[in-house]
């Protein structure tokens, strides 16, 4: 490792090298009547290969936006391109798999037959049905009627349906809604695995922990407007590390050498505040100790996603 | 559109409610149209000849149940009433999609909304045809059975007459089914669509024109000829009614079969256009 420990934090997952836009909206707006503005001039950019978290409190306009991206709702103003085509057009739909709110299937058909039906609609080979059911671990219940499924199984069938076309883009609206903790964890892990490789996942949620675990980049929507967009680390801003050590002069010398003078600030109580990648905390400690400095406190100051969310939306996350 | 049609057929043949609707019509056709009438005509209650033309009895009506009158009897009995089941079929095809929320599943597959709709309409046409052909088949079997046990002539009408009868019934039921799918699309649900469809078909047009006919005379008939239920009646009447002992050839319908065919075709086209327009332009929020 280099002696120099400087700069802001590295994003936890690197975005796609070539920033090919899979979803792009410009001034996307939806009014209901003259008084309700569900989505207001939204500028959303989702790049290929990322798991994009669309975060916002209930009623912020997430579902309306996703419905517009699928062509289910027509925008009042603005434009959108989804996988290079107009939302809802056959060219776009063929490359998009989606769950909007609760997965909707035919209750009198089995899970297997529901997928067979979608395979017929989409012109997908029937053998994909079996492999997709296996992928979501629903094979043992596949021959049972959809009406007998638990919420978790319905959700998994929804994911299977979304995957059936082997889509380039997955749009998942609150995919863990109504699930028990185990079901939530299962769906979360599934989404993380689906997001690996070149596939793009756009997942909406109002659960911060969920988004933090799954997403490489997030957009925060409030009252129909996108109020922030970036990686979680970008939104957090640079973290700081509080260092209390003696002798203070020697400590300062070591810290400035390692992190750069511009990143070291002396706090009133004699401790130091460092703008630093928190992954280098142990290295900083080692350098101080090797220089004969006694470290009495090393304390990371990192804004939580909840702090950011409350700051941006004025609401408590997950409520 | 072939994929959309295949998908719709996959769904409907597996849907119990569709077969219940068709089955109910066939059961009623058998029980009321033949079994009950044959029993009443064979064992007429005392005094049942009162009010009938001189020299005739209730049992003379049995001629209507024999194969020679298959088309007239089937259309006369079920041309209008059976439309109710076609209406339900049409509503089931579309209303349930809103109820289950599957409309959004449909619209987020590969094809555009209109392609999905026309696939659905094609499947509906197939099921209406199945309903009509099954109705004629059941009635044919029943009439043959009745004629055999009564020792009467078992000859059916000419094939072209039966084909015309099936065609007329298909158009009438097609009108009802499209009314159902149109109402279900407008109201985005089944209950309201069935309720309003039945109210219009069985009550509103008949009641309103029935009441007005008493005061308006021929003027009311002139107006009524542009309304759908009147035209289903003209079309049924164009096949004539069963003649019993040479009596009752029936009054000539106010409008002829061609008028009825054109009007019903116009209504079918109009309901299709309205359904397509609403399907294409409306937001899906369910």
Interface residues (C-beta under 8 A of the other chain):
Chain A: X67 X70 X71 X72 X73 X74 X88 X89 X90 X93 X94 X96 X98 X100 X101 X102 X103 X104 X105 X106 X107 X108 X109 X113 X116 X117 X118 X120 X121 X122 X123 X161 X165
Chain B: X3 X4 X6 X7 X10 X11 X14 X15 X16 X17 X100 X101 X102 X103 X104 X105 X106 X107 X108 X109 X110 X111 X112 X113 X116 X281 X283 X284 X285
